[in-house]
Amino acid sequence: MTTPTPERILIVENDTIISDLLSRQALKSAGYQTYVAPDSSTAIARAVQLSPDVIIVDLSIPGLSGKDLMVAFSAQNSQTPLIVLARKGTELDIIQAFRLGATDYLIWPVREAEVVAVVERALKLVRERRERDQLSHQLQQTNQELQARVRELTTIFSIGKAVTSITDQSLLFERILEGAARVTQSDMGWMLLRDEAGKNFVMVAQRDLPASATAFLNQPFDDGISSLVAMSGEPLSIHGEPIKRFRIASFGQSALIVPIKVQRQVMGLLVGVRKAAAPFTPSEQHLMEAVADYASISLVNARLFREVEGRARSLQSQSENAQAGEKITNEILQTAKKELRPAVDLGQQALERLANDPGARWTAEQRKSLSTLQEQMQRMGRITEAVLPISTSPGPARIKIGDVIQQAVKHCQPFAQQNDVSLIMEGSAAQTVYASAGQIVQVLIGLLTNAIKFSNPGGRVTVSVDKAAEGQLHIAVTDAGLGVDPVHFERIFEGSYQPDRTRPVRFGGLGIGLGLAREIITRHGGKLWVESKPGQGAAFHLTLPTVP
């Protein structure tokens, strides 16, 4: 922050005692810059040189009197406040001084505080006048800018209306150039459009070009500089000596080239040229850019339609392929489940018979191995039951979050019971969100299976629902298991992260990983994070935007 410059006070006084009191003792100690002139001629010169903020004049100075000095300042149309210094008994002189334009007065002898007070009153007038002048200047400048903007908007509106109402491309290109020339006051111009191959720019319209150049109409055309503008993607105004290096200089001495963009890709260029070296103003460049914006809408309308139509066909094909892939995957999963279930049941039965065979003489090591086989076979059975077909639900829609949570809880309930874990749902779940029900179910199943897996027997896993910030729904899946070390809070969401396999975990079902779960929630406009302390359980929080 800059320190303000001290205000300048010019003191016209030949008496050194008086000038010392006014200057050094009163005003300098108050923070003002003071200058002393012993006579009127010196005062006039110093006033021109310094442009003081306030002038103090002794009416009784020798030579050219104080009143004569005031007349001289008035003749110069000076607006500097004048404070007169008079002796007692010279009230008539003070009255005459006010008629000559004095702002205030001092009676000698005078105290320092009185001097400062009178000067401060005069400076207050100076500051107020400066503020008024500044506000007046700003108002005038703003008014001029507003008038210019209105003219620009009126011009652009008329051009845009004409451009968007014409379907004939040849006529459209001519109108675009006509509008561009009108708003930029160009002597000539042309319009270039990228060809289908995307390699060259073709002149699709021209205005007032020499006859020798009209042969390039509907042909590739290189003016030596437009291709550079296309590469940069930024408008260029060039004139004078720099333009002489390019071929465009054969048409004029000043040029304005503006790219026509669609989705950040340069599809064409508008070029305006002046024969004289008069540069294009920033306002004219803005107007040219506005014309280019309107032009881009119509210029590439047909091309965009073809691209959108092709993309739609491609997306439709991808969607059909994805649906077919889901059907194949689901059928394979169902077939694998049907084939594995009987095999697992037979294996469990065979192991049960072996374990309960009274005639078998198993060693302690063999019985331990047999028990391990039974546990793994039971685990295989639970994994088989947990195989869940991929959801074929449609895309995002308005869904009640309570229905989605209940579906996930219902799926995970058997695995919770097998592990002696209570699965509880708390809070109001009547809110509606706009989301893919199948994907949110998969996220919740992933969080629930993870919580069941790391919970202790007899523990509980809670799914709670409440409001977060305005327009946000908050869901928390909380367990009382092993917890997560804070140093791993972000790592557990990485696909490559592997948990500590030495820790005792149970099978809680099959669910997606935390990394994919976060990706899905983020794609839905929400957040997913974890809060935990080692040995005190973990809470996975997610938010989703609600809809009315």
Secondary structure in CASP SS format (residue, H / E / C, confidence):
PFRMAT SS
TARGET T0000
AUTHOR 0000-0000-0000
METHOD secondary structure of the structure
MODEL  1
M C 1.00
T C 1.00
T C 1.00
P C 1.00
T C 1.00
P C 1.00
E C 1.00
R E 1.00
I E 1.00
L E 1.00
I E 1.00
V E 1.00
E C 1.00
N C 1.00
D C 1.00
T H 1.00
I H 1.00
I H 1.00
S H 1.00
D H 1.00
L H 1.00
L H 1.00
S H 1.00
R H 1.00
Q H 1.00
A H 1.00
L H 1.00
K H 1.00
S H 1.00
A H 1.00
G C 1.00
Y C 1.00
Q E 1.00
T E 1.00
Y E 1.00
V E 1.00
A E 1.00
P C 1.00
D C 1.00
S H 1.00
S H 1.00
T H 1.00
A H 1.00
I H 1.00
A H 1.00
R H 1.00
A H 1.00
V H 1.00
Q H 1.00
L H 1.00
S C 1.00
P C 1.00
D C 1.00
V E 1.00
I E 1.00
I E 1.00
V E 1.00
D E 1.00
L C 1.00
S C 1.00
I C 1.00
P C 1.00
G C 1.00
L C 1.00
S C 1.00
G H 1.00
K H 1.00
D H 1.00
L H 1.00
M H 1.00
V H 1.00
A H 1.00
F H 1.00
S H 1.00
A H 1.00
Q C 1.00
N C 1.00
S C 1.00
Q C 1.00
T C 1.00
P C 1.00
L E 1.00
I E 1.00
V E 1.00
L E 1.00
A E 1.00
R E 1.00
K C 1.00
G C 1.00
T C 1.00
E H 1.00
L H 1.00
D H 1.00
I H 1.00
I H 1.00
Q H 1.00
A H 1.00
F H 1.00
R H 1.00
L C 1.00
G C 1.00
A C 1.00
T C 1.00
D E 1.00
Y E 1.00
L E 1.00
I E 1.00
W E 1.00
P C 1.00
V C 1.00
R C 1.00
E H 1.00
A H 1.00
E H 1.00
V H 1.00
V H 1.00
A H 1.00
V H 1.00
V H 1.00
E H 1.00
R H 1.00
A H 1.00
L H 1.00
K H 1.00
L H 1.00
V H 1.00
R H 1.00
E H 1.00
R H 1.00
R H 1.00
E H 1.00
R H 1.00
D H 1.00
Q H 1.00
L H 1.00
S H 1.00
H H 1.00
Q H 1.00
L H 1.00
Q H 1.00
Q H 1.00
T H 1.00
N H 1.00
Q H 1.00
E H 1.00
L H 1.00
Q H 1.00
A H 1.00
R H 1.00
V H 1.00
R H 1.00
E H 1.00
L H 1.00
T H 1.00
T H 1.00
I H 1.00
F H 1.00
S H 1.00
I H 1.00
G H 1.00
K H 1.00
A H 1.00
V H 1.00
T H 1.00
S H 1.00
I C 1.00
T C 1.00
D C 1.00
Q H 1.00
S H 1.00
L H 1.00
L H 1.00
F H 1.00
E H 1.00
R H 1.00
I H 1.00
L H 1.00
E H 1.00
G H 1.00
A H 1.00
A H 1.00
R H 1.00
V H 1.00
T H 1.00
Q C 1.00
S C 1.00
D C 1.00
M E 1.00
G E 1.00
W E 1.00
M E 1.00
L E 1.00
L E 1.00
R E 1.00
D C 1.00
E C 1.00
A C 1.00
G C 1.00
K C 1.00
N C 1.00
F E 1.00
V E 1.00
M E 1.00
V E 1.00
A E 1.00
Q E 1.00
R E 1.00
D C 1.00
L C 1.00
P C 1.00
A H 1.00
S H 1.00
A H 1.00
T H 1.00
A H 1.00
F H 1.00
L E 1.00
N C 1.00
Q C 1.00
P E 1.00
F C 1.00
D C 1.00
D C 1.00
G C 1.00
I C 1.00
S H 1.00
S H 1.00
L H 1.00
V H 1.00
A H 1.00
M H 1.00
S H 1.00
G C 1.00
E C 1.00
P C 1.00
L E 1.00
S E 1.00
I E 1.00
H E 1.00
G C 1.00
E H 1.00
P H 1.00
I H 1.00
K H 1.00
R H 1.00
F C 1.00
R H 1.00
I H 1.00
A H 1.00
S H 1.00
F C 1.00
G C 1.00
Q C 1.00
S E 1.00
A E 1.00
L E 1.00
I E 1.00
V E 1.00
P E 1.00
I E 1.00
K E 1.00
V E 1.00
Q C 1.00
R C 1.00
Q E 1.00
V E 1.00
M E 1.00
G E 1.00
L E 1.00
L E 1.00
V E 1.00
G E 1.00
V E 1.00
R E 1.00
K C 1.00
A C 1.00
A C 1.00
A C 1.00
P C 1.00
F C 1.00
T C 1.00
P H 1.00
S H 1.00
E H 1.00
Q H 1.00
H H 1.00
L H 1.00
M H 1.00
E H 1.00
A H 1.00
V H 1.00
A H 1.00
D H 1.00
Y H 1.00
A H 1.00
S H 1.00
I H 1.00
S H 1.00
L H 1.00
V C 1.00
N H 1.00
A H 1.00
R H 1.00
L H 1.00
F H 1.00
R H 1.00
E H 1.00
V H 1.00
E H 1.00
G H 1.00
R H 1.00
A H 1.00
R H 1.00
S H 1.00
L H 1.00
Q H 1.00
S H 1.00
Q H 1.00
S H 1.00
E H 1.00
N H 1.00
A H 1.00
Q H 1.00
A H 1.00
G H 1.00
E H 1.00
K H 1.00
I H 1.00
T H 1.00
N H 1.00
E H 1.00
I H 1.00
L H 1.00
Q H 1.00
T H 1.00
A H 1.00
K H 1.00
K H 1.00
E H 1.00
L H 1.00
R H 1.00
P H 1.00
A H 1.00
V H 1.00
D H 1.00
L H 1.00
G H 1.00
Q H 1.00
Q H 1.00
A H 1.00
L H 1.00
E H 1.00
R H 1.00
L H 1.00
A H 1.00
N H 1.00
D C 1.00
P C 1.00
G C 1.00
A C 1.00
R C 1.00
W C 1.00
T C 1.00
A H 1.00
E H 1.00
Q H 1.00
R H 1.00
K H 1.00
S H 1.00
L H 1.00
S H 1.00
T H 1.00
L H 1.00
Q H 1.00
E H 1.00
Q H 1.00
M H 1.00
Q H 1.00
R H 1.00
M H 1.00
G H 1.00
R H 1.00
I H 1.00
T H 1.00
E H 1.00
A H 1.00
V C 1.00
L C 1.00
P C 1.00
I C 1.00
S C 1.00
T C 1.00
S C 1.00
P C 1.00
G C 1.00
P C 1.00
A E 1.00
R E 1.00
I E 1.00
K E 1.00
I H 1.00
G H 1.00
D H 1.00
V H 1.00
I H 1.00
Q H 1.00
Q H 1.00
A H 1.00
V H 1.00
K H 1.00
H H 1.00
C H 1.00
Q H 1.00
P H 1.00
F H 1.00
A H 1.00
Q H 1.00
Q H 1.00
N C 1.00
D C 1.00
V C 1.00
S E 1.00
L E 1.00
I E 1.00
M E 1.00
E E 1.00
G E 1.00
S C 1.00
A C 1.00
A C 1.00
Q C 1.00
T E 1.00
V E 1.00
Y E 1.00
A E 1.00
S C 1.00
A H 1.00
G H 1.00
Q H 1.00
I H 1.00
V H 1.00
Q H 1.00
V H 1.00
L H 1.00
I H 1.00
G H 1.00
L H 1.00
L H 1.00
T H 1.00
N H 1.00
A H 1.00
I H 1.00
K H 1.00
F C 1.00
S C 1.00
N C 1.00
P C 1.00
G C 1.00
G C 1.00
R E 1.00
V E 1.00
T E 1.00
V E 1.00
S E 1.00
V E 1.00
D E 1.00
K E 1.00
A C 1.00
A C 1.00
E C 1.00
G C 1.00
Q E 1.00
L E 1.00
H E 1.00
I E 1.00
A E 1.00
V E 1.00
T E 1.00
D E 1.00
A C 1.00
G C 1.00
L C 1.00
G C 1.00
V C 1.00
D C 1.00
P H 1.00
V H 1.00
H H 1.00
F C 1.00
E C 1.00
R H 1.00
I H 1.00
F H 1.00
E C 1.00
G C 1.00
S C 1.00
Y C 1.00
Q C 1.00
P C 1.00
D C 1.00
R C 1.00
T C 1.00
R C 1.00
P C 1.00
V C 1.00
R C 1.00
F C 1.00
G C 1.00
G C 1.00
L C 1.00
G C 1.00
I C 1.00
G C 1.00
L H 1.00
G H 1.00
L H 1.00
A H 1.00
R H 1.00
E H 1.00
I H 1.00
I H 1.00
T H 1.00
R H 1.00
H C 1.00
G C 1.00
G C 1.00
K E 1.00
L E 1.00
W E 1.00
V E 1.00
E E 1.00
S E 1.00
K C 1.00
P C 1.00
G C 1.00
Q C 1.00
G C 1.00
A E 1.00
A E 1.00
F E 1.00
H E 1.00
L E 1.00
T E 1.00
L E 1.00
P E 1.00
T E 1.00
V C 1.00
P C 1.00
END
